[in-house]
Amino acid sequence: MKTYSMDKIRNIALIAPHGVGKTTLADAMLHVSGTVGRRGNVDDGSSIFDYLEEEIEKKQTMSASLAWTDVSGHKVNIIDTPGVADFRGDVYASLKVIEGAVFVVKADGGYEVASDSLWRLLRANDMPCFIVVNRLDKEHADWDDSLASIRDRVGVNAVPLQLPIGDKENFKGVVDLIKMKAFVLDGGKIVEQDIPADMQDAAQEAREALMDPAAEAVDELMEKYLEELTLTNEELIQGLRTGINAGAIYPVLATAAEPGVGVGSLLRAVVELMPSPEVRTEVAGTDGDDDDQVFACSPDGDPLLYGFKKQYEAQGGDVIWVRVFSGTAKSGGRLNVMFRFAQAGSGTQHRTTRSSRSRRCSTSTTSLSAVAATCCSTSRPIAADCFMKPTSRGCGPSGRRCGRRSEPIWPVAKRSRPAMCVAIQTSLAPRG
C-alpha cells in the first residue's frame, strides 16, 4: 500500500451550517479526484459520507465521517462535519486533528447568521481556512453578493482566489488567478482553457488584488513587489501559503458541487496552499497534576496517537478514529489509553471510505485512521479526547486502570456549563 511523507499529506475538515451543500461537496471531491466512479448523493442515500441509517433518512449529517483521496501524489484526508448545532461536538473534536478547514458558504444565501458561531470557533483555534462559495449553479446564486456578505463578516482578508465563469444555470467554470487559466465544464469534463476575452481585465485586476496580501506575508516578497509591482506564480503561492498559515489571508473559491465545477481547482488549491502536518512540530497536553507537557511530533519518535472520535458499527464494533502525531502504530498491538486509564487492543486498522475499507498493517505519523478497538474494562470505556500509546503491559484484573496518574492527556475543549444534567440507568432487577 502506498505511503506518503509528511509534506505530501493534507488533513482538512469541511465546516459549515446545515443546508449549504457541504456533504455534496465532499462527495464531489472523491468523484472528481477519481477515488469513486460515481458521485455519492445525499438525496438518494448513496453519499459516501452520510451512510448511517438516521443520516440517510433525515438527509443530513449527524456524525463526522472520514475519507481520503489522492491528488497529484498527495494524500488529502477529508472530514465531513455535522452542520446542525446539536452535533457540534464532532466539530470540536475534528479541529484538533486537522491543519486546515474548508468553510463553506452557499451562493444562494450568502454568509448566514448560523455561520457566525462556526467562524468564531475557527478563529479561536487559529485554524487556516479556505472559504468556498458553493451552489453557484442555483437559481438565486450571486457571487458578488456572497463575496460582499463574507467580507462584511470576515473582513478584507477574504480575497478571491478564483472568479466564476457565468452565473446561475450558466455557471460553467472558474478562472484560476494563480495560473491565469480557465477551467471550464465541457462535455461532462473539466478542461483547461484560456481566460475568456471579456474576463481578461477583471481577472488581471483580481490577481493584482491577490498579490497585495501575499506580498505582505513575506518581507522579501514585499521588497520585490514594491520594486517590480508583480510576483511570479511561485512567489504568489509562497506568499499565500505563509499568509494562510498565519491566519492573515482567507482565500475565497467558487464551486458548484453537483456538476463538479470548481471542485478540482479547490483540491489543487488545498495541495498547493494548505499547510502540511510538518507545521505541527509539537502538541501540548497536561498530566494528572495539571502540569503542562509537550510532545514532539516526529516520524521517528515514540508512537503517540490521539483518539478524537468513537462510534459503534454493526460489523466492526467499537471503532476509534485516531490521529497519529508521532511514530508508527501497528495492527494487532495494544494501546495504553491515557485519559480514561484503560487499555484496548488496536485490532485492525483501516483507511476508510464509507462501507468500503482497505486494510492496513500500520499507521504512520500525520495519518488519520479507524482502529477497531476492544476495551478491557467495561467500567472505564474509551472515549474521545484521549491520547494513546502502544504498550506491552497487560490490564489488571477486573479492568483496573493500566495507566499512571502522571501520564499526559489532551486538554478537553472548554464548553458552556449545562443548565441541567440527567443520568439514566437501566435496572436488570425483575419487576414486582
C-alpha positions, 0 to 999 in steps of 0.5 A: 500500500502506498505511503506518503511523507509528511509534506505530501499529506493534507488533513482538512475538515469541511465546516459549515451550517446545515443546508449549504451543500457541504456533504455534496461537496465532499462527495464531489471531491472523491468523484472528481479526484477519481477515488469513486466512479460515481458521485455519492448523493445525499438525496438518494442515500448513496453519499459516501459520507452520510451512510448511517441509517438516521443520516440517510433518512433525515438527509443530513449529517449527524456524525463526522465521517472520514475519507481520503483521496489522492491528488497529484501524489498527495494524500488529502484526508477529508472530514465531513462535519455535522452542520446542525448545532446539536452535533457540534461536538464532532466539530470540536473534536475534528479541529484538533486533528486537522491543519486546515478547514474548508468553510463553506458558504452557499451562493444562494444565501450568502454568509448566514447568521448560523455561520457566525458561531462556526467562524468564531470557533475557527478563529479561536483555534487559529485554524487556516481556512479556505472559504468556498462559495458553493451552489453557484449553479442555483437559481438565486446564486450571486457571487458578488453578493456572497463575496460582499456578505463574507467580507462584511463578516470576515473582513478584507482578508477574504480575497478571491482566489478564483472568479466564476465563469457565468452565473446561475444555470450558466455557471460553467467554470472558474478562472484560476488567478494563480495560473491565469487559466480557465477551467471550464465544464465541457462535455461532462469534463473539466478542461483547461482553457484560456481566460475568456476575452471579456474576463481578461481585465477583471481577472488581471485586476483580481490577481493584482488584488491577490498579490497585495496580501501575499506580498505582505506575508513575506518581507522579501516578497514585499521588497520585490513587489514594491520594486517590480509591482508583480510576483511570479506564480511561485512567489504568489503561492509562497506568499499565500501559503505563509499568509494562510498559515498565519491566519492573515489571508482567507482565500475565497473559491467558487464551486458548484458541487453537483456538476463538479465545477470548481471542485478540482481547482479547490483540491489543487488549491488545498495541495498547493496552499494548505499547510502540511502536518510538518507545521505541527512540530509539537502538541501540548497536553497536561498530566494528572497534576495539571502540569503542562507537557509537550510532545514532539511530533516526529516520524521517528519518535515514540508512537503517540496517537490521539483518539478524537472520535468513537462510534459503534458499527454493526460489523466492526464494533467499537471503532476509534478514529485516531490521529497519529502525531508521532511514530508508527502504530501497528495492527494487532498491538495494544494501546495504553489509553491515557485519559480514561486509564484503560487499555484496548487492543488496536485490532485492525486498522483501516483507511476508510471510505464509507462501507468500503475499507482497505486494510492496513498493517500500520499507521504512520505519523500525520495519518488519520485512521479507524482502529477497531478497538476492544476495551478491557474494562467495561467500567472505564470505556474509551472515549474521545479526547484521549491520547494513546500509546502502544504498550506491552503491559497487560490490564489488571484484573477486573479492568483496573486502570493500566495507566499512571496518574502522571501520564499526559492527556489532551486538554478537553475543549472548554464548553458552556456549563449545562443548565441541567444534567440527567443520568439514566440507568437501566435496572436488570432487577425483575419487576414486582 
